[in-house]
Amino acid sequence: MKRLSALFCALLLISPFAFAEENSGTGDIDINNDIDQEKPEEEGDDVAIKSPSNLNEPGDQFIRISLMATFPLNFGGSFPLYRDGQLSIGGAGSLGYHRFITSWWACGIDVYFGYHPTIGENIFTYIPFVLNTTIQPTFKHFEFPITLGVGAAMENYLSRTYFPGLILKGQAGVFYRATPSWSFGAEGDYMYMPQWFNNSDVNDYGLFASFALVARYHF
């Protein structure tokens, strides 16, 4: 009887350690599984990086700011704004918004403010609103936009105002994408700005060339 009692007490003392070892082993497996499940994905798995040959994607947008020198080329007729030799070299600035329809084709609008001094020390001013379509090939970090635009302008000289005046523009340039958000470049513009009246004998037109320095913010 004493032997049975001693054996029973020994079993009671040993059993907690046996269950503890079994639970410990099970816990190790669960911890390892948790670690495997919580292991983060390697960085960059889903990051899309644009190659230099594909700097723009459909839906990309940019704002362009330009400052330019403008050169009157050809003037005639009787309207005071465009009399021969009246206008001198002037300047202009523009602000525009553009959006890419494809990776190489963009559309947008530009607003200009331009002026030309006259030989009589007066100022001829014009404010065009131009809708543009641009084709832009790229090579590495360089972009080569070719743009055609059509719009209307308000023209003013002394007390005379002409509105709306037709504007036709063509321009080409070269840009360098310095960062993903900024590109800088230069453009050459050619602008046709006619003036039409009820009396066709006094119709007139102006041709302007310009050289522009441009900054573009991409987003």
C-alpha positions as CSV (number, residue, x, y, z in Angstrom):
1,M,0.0,0.0,0.0
2,K,2.8,2.4,0.9
3,R,4.5,1.5,-2.4
4,L,1.4,2.3,-4.5
5,S,1.0,5.6,-2.6
6,A,4.6,6.6,-3.4
7,L,4.2,5.6,-7.1
8,F,1.0,7.7,-7.4
9,C,2.7,10.8,-5.9
10,A,5.7,10.5,-8.2
11,L,3.3,10.4,-11.2
12,L,1.6,13.5,-10.0
13,L,5.0,15.3,-9.7
14,I,6.2,14.3,-13.2
15,S,3.0,15.0,-15.3
16,P,3.1,18.8,-15.2
17,F,6.6,18.8,-16.8
18,A,5.6,16.4,-19.5
19,F,2.6,18.6,-20.5
20,A,4.8,21.7,-20.3
21,E,7.3,20.3,-22.8
22,E,4.5,19.3,-25.2
23,N,2.9,22.8,-25.1
24,S,6.3,24.4,-25.6
25,G,6.9,22.4,-28.8
26,T,3.5,23.4,-30.2
27,G,4.2,27.0,-29.4
28,D,7.5,27.0,-31.4
29,I,5.6,25.9,-34.5
30,D,3.0,28.6,-34.1
31,I,5.6,31.3,-33.7
32,N,7.5,30.2,-36.8
33,N,4.2,30.2,-38.7
34,D,3.4,33.7,-37.5
35,I,6.8,34.9,-38.5
36,D,6.4,33.4,-42.0
37,Q,3.0,35.0,-42.4
38,E,4.1,38.4,-41.2
39,K,7.3,38.5,-43.3
40,P,7.1,41.7,-45.3
41,E,7.3,41.7,-49.0
42,E,10.6,42.9,-50.4
43,E,10.7,46.6,-51.2
44,G,10.3,47.5,-54.8
45,D,8.2,44.5,-55.8
46,D,5.3,46.6,-57.1
47,V,7.2,49.9,-57.9
48,A,7.0,50.9,-61.5
49,I,10.0,52.9,-62.7
50,K,9.7,54.9,-65.9
51,S,12.6,54.4,-68.3
52,P,14.2,57.5,-69.8
53,S,12.7,56.5,-73.2
54,N,9.2,56.7,-71.8
55,L,9.2,59.9,-69.7
56,N,5.4,60.5,-69.9
57,E,2.3,58.3,-69.5
58,P,-1.3,58.9,-70.5
59,G,-2.9,61.2,-68.0
60,D,0.4,63.0,-67.0
61,Q,0.1,66.8,-66.9
62,F,2.4,69.7,-66.9
63,I,2.3,73.5,-66.4
64,R,4.6,75.5,-68.7
65,I,6.0,79.0,-68.0
66,S,7.8,80.9,-70.7
67,L,9.5,84.2,-71.3
68,M,10.3,85.3,-74.9
69,A,11.7,87.9,-77.2
70,T,9.4,88.6,-80.2
71,F,10.3,89.9,-83.6
72,P,7.9,91.6,-86.0
73,L,8.5,90.2,-89.6
74,N,6.0,91.6,-92.0
75,F,3.5,94.4,-91.9
76,G,1.3,96.3,-94.4
77,G,-2.2,97.8,-94.9
78,S,-3.6,100.9,-93.4
79,F,-4.5,99.9,-89.8
80,P,-2.3,101.8,-87.3
81,L,-1.2,98.6,-85.5
82,Y,0.6,97.1,-88.4
83,R,1.9,100.0,-90.5
84,D,5.3,99.4,-92.1
85,G,8.1,100.0,-89.7
86,Q,5.8,100.9,-86.8
87,L,6.7,98.0,-84.4
88,S,10.0,97.3,-82.8
89,I,11.3,94.1,-81.1
90,G,9.1,93.3,-78.1
91,G,8.6,90.6,-75.5
92,A,6.0,88.2,-74.2
93,G,5.3,85.8,-71.4
94,S,2.9,82.8,-71.2
95,L,1.4,80.4,-68.8
96,G,-0.1,77.1,-69.9
97,Y,-1.7,73.8,-68.8
98,H,-1.3,70.6,-70.8
99,R,-2.3,66.9,-70.4
100,F,-0.9,63.8,-72.2
101,I,-3.5,61.8,-74.1
102,T,-0.9,59.2,-75.0
103,S,2.8,59.0,-74.0
104,W,3.7,61.2,-77.0
105,W,0.7,63.3,-77.7
106,A,-0.6,66.2,-75.4
107,C,-3.3,68.9,-75.6
108,G,-3.6,72.1,-73.6
109,I,-4.1,75.8,-73.5
110,D,-1.7,78.7,-73.2
111,V,-2.4,82.3,-72.3
112,Y,0.0,85.0,-73.5
113,F,0.7,88.6,-72.8
114,G,2.8,90.4,-75.4
115,Y,3.9,93.9,-76.2
116,H,5.8,95.8,-78.9
117,P,7.1,99.4,-78.7
118,T,6.4,101.6,-81.7
119,I,8.6,104.2,-83.3
120,G,6.3,106.8,-81.8
121,E,7.2,105.5,-78.3
122,N,3.7,104.0,-77.8
123,I,2.9,100.4,-76.9
124,F,1.0,97.8,-78.9
125,T,-0.2,95.0,-76.6
126,Y,-1.9,91.7,-77.3
127,I,-3.4,88.9,-75.1
128,P,-3.9,85.6,-77.0
129,F,-5.7,82.5,-75.7
130,V,-4.4,79.5,-77.7
131,L,-5.5,75.9,-77.8
132,N,-2.6,73.6,-78.6
133,T,-1.9,70.0,-79.7
134,T,1.6,68.7,-79.2
135,I,3.5,65.7,-80.6
136,Q,6.6,65.0,-78.4
137,P,9.2,62.5,-79.4
138,T,11.8,61.7,-76.6
139,F,15.3,60.4,-76.5
140,K,16.8,59.4,-73.2
141,H,16.2,62.5,-71.0
142,F,15.6,64.9,-73.9
143,E,12.1,65.8,-75.2
144,F,11.3,67.5,-78.6
145,P,7.8,69.0,-78.6
146,I,6.3,70.1,-81.9
147,T,3.1,72.2,-81.4
148,L,0.3,73.7,-83.5
149,G,-2.1,76.1,-81.9
150,V,-5.2,78.2,-82.8
151,G,-6.9,80.8,-80.7
152,A,-8.1,84.4,-80.3
153,A,-6.5,87.6,-79.1
154,M,-7.4,91.0,-77.8
155,E,-5.2,93.6,-79.4
156,N,-4.8,97.2,-78.3
157,Y,-3.0,100.2,-79.6
158,L,-3.7,103.7,-78.1
159,S,-7.5,104.0,-78.0
160,R,-8.1,101.3,-80.6
161,T,-9.0,97.7,-79.6
162,Y,-9.4,94.8,-81.9
163,F,-11.2,91.7,-80.7
164,P,-11.4,88.8,-81.3
165,G,-8.3,88.5,-83.5
166,L,-7.4,85.1,-84.9
167,I,-4.1,83.5,-83.8
168,L,-2.3,80.7,-85.6
169,K,0.9,79.4,-84.0
170,G,3.5,76.8,-84.7
171,Q,6.4,76.1,-82.4
172,A,9.2,73.6,-81.9
173,G,11.6,73.1,-79.1
174,V,14.1,70.9,-77.2
175,F,13.8,70.2,-73.4
176,Y,15.9,68.3,-70.9
177,R,14.1,66.5,-68.1
178,A,16.3,67.5,-65.2
179,T,14.1,65.8,-62.5
180,P,10.9,63.8,-62.7
181,S,9.0,67.0,-61.9
182,W,10.9,69.6,-63.9
183,S,12.1,70.1,-67.5
184,F,13.8,73.1,-69.0
185,G,14.3,74.1,-72.6
186,A,14.1,76.6,-75.4
187,E,11.5,77.0,-78.2
188,G,11.1,78.9,-81.4
189,D,7.6,80.2,-82.3
190,Y,6.0,81.5,-85.5
191,M,2.7,83.4,-85.1
192,Y,0.2,84.6,-87.7
193,M,-2.2,87.4,-86.4
194,P,-4.5,88.9,-89.0
195,Q,-7.0,91.7,-88.7
196,W,-10.2,91.6,-90.8
197,F,-12.7,94.4,-91.2
198,N,-16.0,95.0,-92.9
199,N,-14.1,97.0,-95.5
200,S,-11.7,94.4,-96.9
201,D,-9.4,97.1,-98.3
202,V,-8.1,97.8,-94.9
203,N,-7.5,94.2,-93.8
204,D,-4.1,93.7,-92.3
205,Y,-2.0,90.9,-90.9
206,G,1.1,90.5,-88.7
207,L,3.8,87.8,-88.7
208,F,5.9,87.4,-85.5
209,A,8.8,85.1,-84.7
210,S,9.9,84.5,-81.1
211,F,12.5,82.8,-79.1
212,A,11.5,81.5,-75.7
213,L,13.1,80.1,-72.6
214,V,10.6,77.6,-70.9
215,A,10.3,75.8,-67.7
216,R,7.7,73.0,-67.3
217,Y,6.4,71.5,-64.0
218,H,5.3,67.8,-64.5
219,F,2.8,66.1,-62.2
